[in-house]
């Protein structure tokens, strides 16, 4: 069973393998990281861990039983109880609900572990798969995204307001909590 884990230094080889194996797949729907990303991977990875240590970002990887990375899920620009969500999943697990389920789990962690109340995510208009993941995970469109934020493409910001219940359940704010009692 895959497990969502906080990024640490030991994940570096698996993260690099994940990025290399899926580079062309990702480039079909999001901006390519470019050759410099891979040439400077070690330094960039250390910088991410530094951001995480400083509390301005939180990075997670979805790890398969064999230790390979199935996806990356990031909370960046953490401030004022809000953050931006970014994610990417491996091609061989896409279309199976992995992204939706893991984004939902990250929403719970965002509220419970990081004290966040609002998550935002931008996606390009042509990235229908990402739009579906976000809406299934409780995000709603809130306005246009600046093309400079999503690789020069037109797109939309999505937002999910979080509310952590005493029992650890995260529900979107201003929506009724699902009834969990038997009738």
C-alpha positions as CSV (number, residue, x, y, z in Angstrom):
1,X,0.0,0.0,0.0
2,X,1.5,3.4,-1.0
3,X,2.3,5.7,1.9
4,X,2.4,9.5,1.9
5,X,5.7,10.5,3.6
6,X,7.3,13.9,4.5
7,X,10.2,14.5,2.1
8,X,13.6,13.8,3.6
9,X,17.2,13.6,2.4
10,X,17.0,9.8,1.8
11,X,14.2,10.2,-0.8
12,X,16.5,12.1,-3.2
13,X,17.5,9.1,-5.5
14,X,13.9,8.0,-5.8
15,X,12.6,11.5,-6.4
16,X,15.2,12.0,-9.2
17,X,14.3,8.6,-10.7
18,X,10.6,9.6,-10.6
19,X,11.3,13.0,-12.3
20,X,13.5,11.5,-15.0
21,X,11.1,8.6,-15.7
22,X,8.1,10.9,-16.1
23,X,9.7,14.0,-17.6
24,X,8.1,13.7,-21.0
25,X,4.7,12.7,-19.5
26,X,4.7,15.8,-17.3
27,X,5.8,18.0,-20.1
28,X,2.6,17.2,-22.0
29,X,0.5,19.0,-19.4
30,X,2.7,21.2,-17.3
31,X,5.9,23.2,-17.9
32,X,9.0,21.1,-18.4
33,X,11.5,21.6,-15.6
34,X,14.4,22.0,-18.1
35,X,17.8,20.5,-18.2
36,X,19.2,22.8,-15.5
37,X,16.8,21.3,-13.0
38,X,18.4,17.9,-13.5
39,X,21.9,19.2,-13.7
40,X,21.5,21.0,-10.4
41,X,19.2,18.5,-8.7
42,X,21.3,18.0,-5.6
43,X,21.5,21.7,-4.8
44,X,17.8,22.3,-5.6
45,X,16.8,19.3,-3.4
46,X,18.8,20.6,-0.5
47,X,17.1,24.0,-0.9
48,X,13.7,22.4,-0.8
49,X,14.7,20.6,2.5
50,X,15.8,24.0,3.8
51,X,12.4,25.6,2.9
52,X,10.7,22.7,4.7
53,X,12.9,23.1,7.8
54,X,12.1,26.9,7.8
55,X,8.4,26.1,7.7
56,X,7.7,28.0,4.5
57,X,7.0,24.8,2.5
58,X,6.1,21.2,3.2
59,X,7.0,18.5,0.7
60,X,5.6,15.0,0.6
61,X,6.2,12.0,-1.6
62,X,3.8,9.1,-2.2
63,X,6.1,6.0,-1.8
64,X,5.3,2.6,-3.1
65,X,6.1,-0.6,-1.2
66,X,9.3,-1.0,-3.2
67,X,10.5,2.5,-2.2
68,X,9.8,4.1,-5.6
69,X,8.1,7.5,-5.7
70,X,4.6,7.4,-7.2
71,X,3.9,11.1,-6.7
72,X,5.0,14.4,-5.3
73,X,2.6,16.6,-3.3
74,X,3.7,20.0,-2.1
75,X,2.5,22.8,0.1
76,X,4.4,26.0,-0.8
77,X,4.4,29.6,0.3
78,X,2.9,28.7,3.7
79,X,1.8,31.9,5.4
80,X,-1.3,33.3,7.1
81,X,-2.8,29.8,7.5
82,X,-2.8,29.2,3.7
83,X,-0.6,27.6,1.1
84,X,-0.4,26.7,-2.6
85,X,-0.8,23.1,-3.5
86,X,1.2,21.5,-6.2
87,X,1.3,17.8,-7.2
88,X,2.3,15.4,-9.9
89,X,1.9,11.6,-10.2
90,X,3.7,9.0,-12.2
91,X,2.2,8.1,-15.6
92,X,1.8,4.4,-14.7
93,X,-0.6,5.3,-11.8
94,X,-2.5,8.2,-13.4
95,X,-6.2,7.8,-14.0
96,X,-6.6,5.4,-11.0
97,X,-7.7,7.9,-8.3
98,X,-4.2,8.1,-6.8
99,X,-3.9,11.9,-7.2
100,X,-7.4,12.6,-5.9
101,X,-7.0,10.3,-2.8
102,X,-3.6,11.7,-2.0
103,X,-4.7,15.3,-2.4
104,X,-7.5,14.6,0.0
105,X,-5.1,13.1,2.5
106,X,-2.8,16.1,2.1
107,X,-5.8,18.4,2.8
108,X,-6.2,16.6,6.1
109,X,-2.5,16.9,6.9
110,X,-2.5,20.6,5.9
111,X,-5.1,21.3,8.5
112,X,-4.0,19.0,11.2
113,X,-0.2,19.1,11.0
114,X,0.4,22.6,9.4
115,X,-2.5,24.6,10.8
116,X,-3.7,25.6,7.3
117,X,-7.2,26.8,6.6
118,X,-7.0,27.5,2.9
119,X,-5.3,25.7,0.0
120,X,-5.0,27.1,-3.5
121,X,-3.9,25.5,-6.7
122,X,-3.5,26.8,-10.2
123,X,-4.0,24.7,-13.3
124,X,-3.9,25.4,-17.0
125,X,-7.1,25.4,-18.9
126,X,-6.1,22.4,-21.1
127,X,-5.1,20.3,-18.0
128,X,-8.5,18.7,-17.6
129,X,-7.1,15.8,-15.5
130,X,-5.8,18.2,-12.9
131,X,-9.1,20.1,-12.9
132,X,-11.0,16.9,-12.2
133,X,-8.6,15.9,-9.4
134,X,-9.1,19.3,-7.7
135,X,-12.9,19.4,-8.0
136,X,-13.2,15.8,-6.7
137,X,-11.0,16.8,-3.8
138,X,-13.3,19.6,-2.8
139,X,-11.6,22.6,-4.6
140,X,-13.7,25.1,-6.4
141,X,-12.7,27.5,-9.2
142,X,-12.1,31.1,-7.8
143,X,-10.7,33.0,-10.7
144,X,-8.2,33.3,-13.5
145,X,-4.5,32.4,-12.9
146,X,-1.8,34.6,-14.2
147,X,-0.2,32.8,-17.2
148,X,3.3,33.5,-15.7
149,X,2.3,31.3,-12.8
150,X,1.5,28.3,-15.0
151,X,4.1,28.3,-17.7
152,X,2.6,31.0,-19.9
153,X,-0.7,29.2,-20.3
154,X,-4.1,30.5,-19.4
155,X,-5.7,28.8,-16.4
156,X,-7.7,29.0,-13.3
157,X,-7.1,29.2,-9.6
158,X,-8.9,26.6,-7.4
159,X,-9.4,26.9,-3.7
160,X,-10.4,24.7,-0.8
161,X,-11.1,26.1,2.6
162,X,-10.3,23.6,5.4
163,X,-11.9,23.0,8.7
164,X,-10.5,20.5,11.1
165,X,-13.1,18.8,13.3
166,X,-12.2,17.5,16.8
167,X,-12.2,14.0,15.5
168,X,-9.5,14.8,12.9
169,X,-11.9,14.9,9.9
170,X,-11.3,17.8,7.5
171,X,-14.4,19.1,5.7
172,X,-14.8,22.0,3.4
173,X,-15.9,25.1,5.3
174,X,-19.5,26.3,4.7
175,X,-20.6,22.9,3.8
176,X,-22.5,20.4,6.0
177,X,-20.4,17.8,7.6
178,X,-21.3,14.3,6.4
179,X,-23.6,12.4,8.8
180,X,-21.6,9.5,10.1
181,X,-24.4,7.9,12.3
182,X,-26.4,4.9,11.3
183,X,-30.2,5.4,10.8
